[in-house]
């Protein structure tokens, strides 16, 4: 019988938190303490970094953000509008457990978190998006969550860079080589390049009829904190002018295509295909095992761009629950926050 209890982690425990994230197979860069605090600052929500104990042993971490909208209290992991696809729980030493122990631990931890958010905190709506690799979604279903499977793309670099290249769609290889012949080149970017990419993406969204949120200060803060050790910007240039690029993140054994890629205006030249290839080569040469084209699988249009790199699908989940049917409209509200 598990004796689970929840503590709210404090700044004094940030080093302990980060050490657990670093050593867990399920911890991502988005779970790191400084990242979580920056998100809190710019997401108009309050961070609750939950530490789940079994007796005196920490068995799981789960960062949750709580927002108040009029009389509604809602919990998210991650919060909407924060350039984060997934977050959710991180289990400690989970992979070393036998299957029956894994299932019991996951179920009891989620049950405890569920009770804390709905009963103790009075939330009317909860949405948790798990990180890839935590494949068991039954624990949410068994506790009356609505679960949707989502999909990101990962390229296995351990097969060798030649194998990765040969796996690309033939036209993609032609387009990459053509971009090189036409004089497109890729450089390391800086803060100015980050702002260029953000402005280009905003213009693209406006052209598509959307009203983009202003994330400039938020991303500038992340850049100042993570650029040295976990963030790398690739920028494509043509005749000395910026024509494309991407903001990537790297953590543990994965390089992530995180923000980008704005559409290039050069007719007949695929500058951003070259950007991705250069990023993949960089990841391989620096010992990373995977390159992830971060995705949810919800936008069919993006499939045509990302699938031509011959990636593997990696599943993750979005689980949501309302305290009662009366508050079901909270889900609709959350999509615009």
N, C-alpha and C positions, 0 to 999 in steps of 0.2 A: 504494500500500500504506500503510495507516494504522499509525502508531506510537503506539498507545494505552497509557496508563498511568493508574493511579488514585492520587490523593492523598486523605488524610483532612483535610478542612478544619478549621481551628482557630478559636478565638475571635478571634485576631488577624486572621483573614481574613473576619470577619463582614460588614464593609462591602462587600468585594468580592463576597461571596456575594449579599447583598441587591441590589446594583446589577445583577448578572446576572439575578436573579429579576425585578426590576422591568422590565428591558428585553426579556426573553424573552416571546414570545406565550403560552408555556405555563406561566409562573410564576403561582402563586396565593398568596393570603395565607397559606395553610398551609405554603408553602415558605419563608416569611420566617424568618430566623435565630432571632429571639426566640420565635416560635411553636414552632419545632422544639425549642428548649431547654426550654420549659415542658412540652411533651408528654413529653420525655424524663424530666423530674422526676417526673411523675405517672403514667407508663405502666409503671413497673417494667421498663424496657428501656434499652438503651444506644444512643445515636444515633451513626450513622456517616454523616456528611455527605460523600458521595463526590463528588469533583471529577475528571472524566474529561478528560485532556489528550490531544491529538494533537500530539506533539512538545511545543512550549511553549505551544500554544494550548488554552484551555479550550473544549471542545465540548459538554459536558453536565454537569449536576448531578443527583445522585440521593440524597435523604436516605433512609437505611435504618435501621430499629430492630431490634436483635437481642435476643431473649429466650432465656433458658435455662429449660427446664422439665425438671427431673430431669436425664437424660442427653441431652436433645434441645436442640439449638441451632437456633433458627428466626429467619428474617428477614422483616420486614414493612415495607411502605411504602404506607399508614400502619399503625401498630399497632392492634390491636383495642381496642375500648372507650375510644377517645379522641375521640369525637364528630367523627371525620374520615371522610368517605366515600372521598376519593381523595387521592393525593399523587403518587408515582412520579417518573419522569425529567423533566427540563427541558432542552431542547436550545437551544443558543445559535446565533442567526442561521440557524436551520433553515429558516424560511419563504423565505429568499432562495436556497436551493439548488434545483437542478434535481432532478426526481424520482429519477433514478438515483443521484444523490449523497445524497439524503435516505434512500433505502432502504439504501444501503451504510453510511451513518453510523449509522443506527438499529440495524442488524443487528450491526455491529462493537461499538458501545457496549454493547448488551445482552449480547453474547457475553462482553465483558470483565467486566461486572458479574456475570454468571452465574458465571464462573470464579472471580472474587474471593470471592463469597459461599459457593459450594459447595466449592471447592478450598482457597482460602487461609484462609477463616474456619471451614470445617468445618460449615456449616449443613446440616441434613437436610431442611429445608422452607423455601421462599421464596414469598411472596405479594406481588405488586406490583399496585397499582390506579392506573391512569393518570388524569391529569386530562382533562376534556373538551376536545376539539379535537385531541388527538393520536390520529387515527382509525385508524392502521395497527396492527393486532394481529398481523399475520403474523409479525413479528419474534420474537414469543414462541412462536407455534406452531412455527416452524422450529427452535426450540431446546427443543422437547418440553415446553412449558408447556401446561397446560389453560387455555383462555381462555373466559371467560364475558362476553358483552356486557351492559352495564348502561346505564341511561337516567336522565338528569336532565331537568328541565323548564326551559326558558328562554322568557321573554316578550321580544319585540323591541320596545324602546321607541322606536326610531328612526322607527317608523311614525306616531308621534304619540299623545298620550294619549287623544284622542277615538277613534281607531281601536282602541286597546287596550280601552277601555271597551265599545265596540260589539261587540268580539269575544267578550266574556264570555257565558256561558250566560245566557239571559233570566232564569231564576229567581235566579241569582246577583245580577244587577243589582237585582232586586226586593228581595232579602234585605239588600243593602247599604243601599239607600235606607230600608228599614224600620228597620234598626238606628239610622240617624241620626234618624229621626222619633221613635223611642222614647227617645231621649236618650243613646244610647251615644256616647262620644267617645274619641279616641285622643290620648295624650300621650307625650312623650319620657320614657323610663324611666331609672332609676338602678340602683345596686347592689342596693337593697332589692327593686326590681322583678325584677331578674335572679333573686334568690333565691326570690321568689314563683313565678316561672315554673318554676324547677327543682322546687320543692316540688309544684306542681300536676301537673307531668309525672310525678313519682315516684308520686303518689297514683293517677294514671291507669294507670300500669304495674301497680301493685299490684292495682287493680280488674280488670285483664286477666289476672291470674295470674302476672305476672313479678316477679322480685326485682331492682329497679333498682340499678345501681351508684351509689356516692356520688361525684358529680363536683363537689361544691360548691367545694372548695378549688382544684381545677383551673380551673374557670370563673371563680372570683374572681381568680385570678392572670392569666388571659387578659384579664379586664375591666380590671384595673389597668394592664395594658400597652397594650391596643389600643383602649380605649373612646374615647379622645380623637380618634383619627385613622381608625380602621377598624371600629369597632363602634357600632351604634346599637340601642337598645331601644325598641320600640313597645309601649305598654301601653294596653289598652282599659279604660275605667271606665264604671260604670253606677250612678247615685245615689251617687257618691263612692267606690264600692268597685271593686277590681280584678276584672275578669271575663275577661280574656284578654290575649294579647300574643305577642310574638316577639322573639327575639334575632337581629339581622341583622348581616351583615358587608358592608363595601364596600371594593373594591380594584380599581384600574384602571377599567374601564368597566362593572363589574357590581355590583349590590346583591344579596346572597344572603339568602334566608330560611334561616337556619342552625339555630337551636334553637327549637322550638315546634311546634305551637301547642296549648296545653292546651285541652281541650274546655270550653266555657262551660256553666254550669248555669242560664242564663236561658232558660226555655221560650219557644220561638217567635222568638228573636232570635239572629241569627248575628253575634256580636261579633267573631269572628276573621276573618270575611269582610271586615268593615270594616277590621280591622287590616291585612290584606293590601292592600286597595285604597289605604289611606293610605300604606303603604310604597311601593307602586308609584308613586303620585303624587309622593311625596318623591323617589324615584329619578329620575323623569322631570324634575322641576323642578330637580334638581341636576346634570343633564347626563349621567347614566348611560345607557348604550345597551341594557343588558339587566337583567332582573330574573330571578334564578334561584330556583326552588323546589327546593332541593337534594334529590335523590332518587337511589335506586339502581334503582328499578323492580322491586324484589323483593317489596314488600308491595302486593298488589292493592288492599287496603282504602284505601290512601292515594291511589290513582288517582282515586277518586270525588271527593275533595276538591280535588286539584290540577289535574286536567284541565279542570275547568269554567272555568278562567281562560284557556282557549284558548292554552296555551303550545306551543312547538315542542319536539320531542324532541331531545335532544343526547346522543350516545352516548359512553360511555367503557368501560373494560375492567378486569376482574379476571383476572390471570394467576397461576397457581400451579404449583409443581413440587416434587416430592420427589426426594431424592437416589437413592432406590431404592424398590421396592415395599414393602420391609420397613418403611419409615418413613411409609407413606401414612396411617397412623392419626394422624400429626401434624396433619393437616388438621382432623380432628375435635377434637383437643385445642385447636387454635388458636381455635376458635369459642367456647370457654368461658373464654379468658384475657382 
